[in-house]
Amino acid sequence: MRLYLIRHPVPLLPPTVCYGATDITVAPQELQRVLGALSTPPIASQAKLSQLPLGLPLYSSPLQRCRCLAEPLAAALSASALTFDERLVEMNFGDWEQKSWDQIARSEIDAWTADLVTYRPGAGETVLEMAHRVHAFHTQILAARQDAIVICHAGTIRMLLACQRHTSVHDIALHAASTTMKLAYGEPVIVDCV
């Protein structure tokens, strides 16, 4: 079974702003760049996207930055189903949402760094809470035993990748929170599930 995990296109926010569950849109030119990879000959970073299989189910976070890619992509790939799933939403950073990282007290960031799994950044969601919902999605999708495309967020992709390595939700949360893997906007990560 294979999963095609795709991070949403670049959002319309400065890169210095903390955002997670905030529902923001994407730069139109960035959406067109990602969608254009479907109909143009594959080049470097677009090679994986242009090779997405037809007729697979497509799952997406319901947030705009994912939805705006999921809907036209589902049509272009003749997806067998398009499902918006709340469990795929990025982590909720509470009061930190839409603040510049330098506006967030250093002591709060240090507290989160000291307790990556159970600290509530901005009184929002813990990494462990996010891991529970993403693990539930992962378990359900594995039970379906069918290849699928998933459009979501960097944090969610890290969680889904951690689900491949760990069975304990705590270990999934810790692995995802401590990984430094960079995920490009609109770039698929292909995962062969075991």
DAKA-V168291 format. One record per pair of residues at least 12 apart in sequence whose C-alpha atoms are under 10 Angstrom apart, sorted by the first residue. I is the first residue (numbers start at 0). J is the second residue. Records with the same first field share a line. If there is no record, write none. Layout:
I = J + J
This chain:
0 = 140 + 141 + 143 + 144 + 145 + 146 + 147 + 190 + 191 + 192 + 193
1 = 141 + 144 + 145 + 146 + 147 + 148 + 189 + 190 + 191 + 192 + 193
2 = 55 + 57 + 140 + 141 + 145 + 146 + 147 + 148 + 149 + 159 + 187 + 188 + 189 + 190 + 191 + 192
3 = 47 + 48 + 51 + 52 + 57 + 146 + 147 + 148 + 149 + 150 + 186 + 187 + 188 + 189 + 190 + 191
4 = 58 + 59 + 147 + 148 + 149 + 150 + 151 + 152 + 153 + 155 + 156 + 157 + 159 + 160 + 185 + 186 + 187 + 188 + 189 + 190
5 = 48 + 59 + 65 + 68 + 69 + 148 + 149 + 150 + 151 + 152 + 153 + 156 + 182 + 183 + 184 + 185 + 186 + 187 + 188 + 189
6 = 59 + 64 + 65 + 68 + 149 + 150 + 151 + 152 + 153 + 154 + 155 + 156 + 182 + 183 + 184 + 185 + 186 + 187 + 188
7 = 24 + 25 + 29 + 30 + 33 + 59 + 60 + 62 + 63 + 64 + 65 + 66 + 67 + 68 + 69 + 150 + 151 + 152 + 153 + 183 + 184 + 185 + 186 + 187
8 = 24 + 25 + 26 + 27 + 28 + 29 + 30 + 31 + 32 + 33 + 34 + 64 + 65 + 67 + 68 + 150 + 151 + 152 + 183 + 184 + 185 + 186
9 = 24 + 25 + 26 + 27 + 28 + 29 + 30 + 33 + 64 + 183 + 184 + 185
10 = 22 + 23 + 24 + 25 + 26 + 27 + 29 + 30 + 63 + 64 + 65 + 184
11 = 23 + 24 + 25 + 26 + 27 + 29 + 64
12 = 24 + 25 + 26 + 97
13 = 97 + 99
14 = 99 + 100
15 = 97 + 98 + 99 + 100 + 101
16 = 95 + 96 + 97 + 98 + 99 + 100 + 101 + 102
17 = 92 + 94 + 95 + 96 + 97 + 98 + 99 + 100 + 101 + 102 + 103
18 = 89 + 90 + 91 + 92 + 93 + 95 + 96 + 97 + 98 + 99 + 100
19 = 88 + 89 + 90 + 91 + 92 + 93 + 95 + 96 + 97 + 152 + 153 + 154
20 = 62 + 88 + 89 + 90 + 91 + 92 + 93 + 96 + 97 + 123 + 124 + 152
21 = 62 + 63 + 64 + 88 + 89 + 90 + 91 + 92 + 93 + 96 + 97
22 = 61 + 62 + 63 + 64 + 65 + 88 + 89
23 = 62 + 63 + 64 + 65 + 97
24 = 62 + 63 + 64 + 65 + 66 + 67
25 = 63 + 64 + 65 + 67 + 68
26 = 64
27 = 67
29 = 184 + 185
30 = 64 + 65 + 67 + 68 + 184 + 185
31 = 68
32 = 45 + 185
33 = 45 + 48 + 49 + 68 + 72 + 184 + 185 + 186
34 = 48 + 49 + 68 + 69 + 71 + 72 + 75 + 185
35 = 48 + 49
36 = 48 + 49 + 50 + 185
37 = 49 + 50 + 51 + 72 + 75 + 76
38 = 75
44 = 183 + 185 + 186 + 187
45 = 185 + 186 + 187
46 = 186 + 187
47 = 186 + 187 + 188 + 189
48 = 185 + 186 + 187 + 188
49 = 187
51 = 72 + 76 + 147 + 148 + 187 + 189
52 = 76 + 77 + 78 + 146 + 147 + 148
53 = 73 + 74 + 75 + 76 + 77 + 78 + 79
54 = 73 + 74 + 75 + 76 + 77 + 78 + 79 + 80 + 146 + 147
55 = 73 + 76 + 77 + 78 + 79 + 80 + 81 + 145 + 146 + 147 + 148
56 = 73 + 76 + 77 + 78 + 79 + 80 + 81 + 82 + 145 + 146 + 147 + 148 + 149
57 = 69 + 70 + 72 + 73 + 76 + 77 + 78 + 79 + 80 + 81 + 82 + 83 + 146 + 147 + 148 + 149 + 150
58 = 73 + 78 + 80 + 81 + 82 + 83 + 84 + 87 + 140 + 147 + 148 + 149 + 150 + 151
59 = 81 + 82 + 83 + 84 + 85 + 86 + 87 + 88 + 148 + 149 + 150 + 151 + 152
60 = 82 + 83 + 84 + 85 + 86 + 87 + 88 + 89 + 149 + 150 + 151 + 152 + 155
61 = 82 + 83 + 84 + 85 + 86 + 87 + 88 + 150 + 151
62 = 83 + 84 + 85 + 87 + 88 + 89 + 151 + 152
64 = 150 + 151 + 152
65 = 83 + 87 + 88 + 149 + 150 + 151 + 152 + 185
66 = 83 + 150 + 151
68 = 150 + 151 + 185
69 = 81 + 82 + 83 + 148 + 149 + 150 + 151
70 = 82 + 83
72 = 148 + 150
73 = 148
78 = 147 + 148
79 = 147
80 = 147
81 = 148 + 149
82 = 149
83 = 149 + 150
84 = 136 + 149 + 151
85 = 132 + 133 + 136
86 = 129 + 130 + 131 + 132 + 133 + 134 + 135 + 136 + 137 + 151 + 155
87 = 129 + 132 + 133 + 134 + 136 + 137 + 149 + 150 + 151 + 152 + 154 + 155 + 156 + 158 + 159
88 = 129 + 132 + 133 + 150 + 151 + 152 + 154 + 155
89 = 124 + 129 + 133 + 151 + 152 + 153 + 154 + 155 + 156
90 = 120 + 123 + 124 + 125 + 126 + 128 + 129 + 130 + 152 + 153 + 154 + 155
91 = 119 + 120 + 121 + 122 + 123 + 124 + 125 + 126 + 128 + 129
92 = 119 + 120 + 121 + 122 + 123 + 124 + 125 + 126
93 = 119 + 120 + 121 + 122 + 123 + 124
94 = 120 + 121 + 122 + 123
95 = 107 + 120 + 121 + 122 + 123
96 = 120 + 121 + 123
103 = 120 + 121
107 = 119 + 120 + 121
108 = 120 + 121
111 = 125 + 126
112 = 176 + 177
114 = 126 + 173
115 = 127 + 172 + 173 + 174 + 175 + 176 + 177
116 = 128 + 129 + 130 + 169 + 170 + 171 + 172 + 173 + 174 + 175 + 176 + 177
117 = 169 + 172 + 173
125 = 172
126 = 154 + 158 + 169 + 171 + 172 + 173 + 175 + 176
127 = 168 + 169 + 170 + 171 + 172 + 173 + 175 + 176
128 = 168 + 169 + 172
129 = 154 + 155 + 158 + 168 + 171 + 172
130 = 154 + 155 + 157 + 158 + 159 + 161 + 162 + 167 + 168 + 169 + 170 + 171 + 172 + 173 + 175 + 176
131 = 158 + 167 + 168 + 169 + 171 + 172
132 = 155 + 158 + 168
133 = 154 + 155 + 156 + 157 + 158 + 159 + 162 + 168 + 171 + 172
134 = 155 + 158 + 159 + 161 + 162 + 163 + 166 + 167 + 168 + 171 + 172
135 = 162 + 168
136 = 159
137 = 158 + 159 + 160 + 162 + 163
138 = 162
141 = 192 + 193
144 = 192
146 = 190 + 191 + 192
148 = 187 + 189
149 = 187 + 188
150 = 185 + 187
151 = 185
152 = 182 + 184 + 185
153 = 180 + 181 + 182 + 183 + 184
154 = 175 + 176 + 182
155 = 175
156 = 175 + 182 + 188
157 = 171 + 172 + 174 + 175 + 176 + 177 + 178 + 179 + 180 + 181 + 182
158 = 171 + 172 + 173 + 174 + 175 + 176 + 178
159 = 171 + 175 + 190
160 = 174 + 175 + 188 + 190 + 192
161 = 173 + 174 + 175 + 176 + 178
162 = 174 + 175 + 192
163 = 190 + 191 + 192 + 193
164 = 193
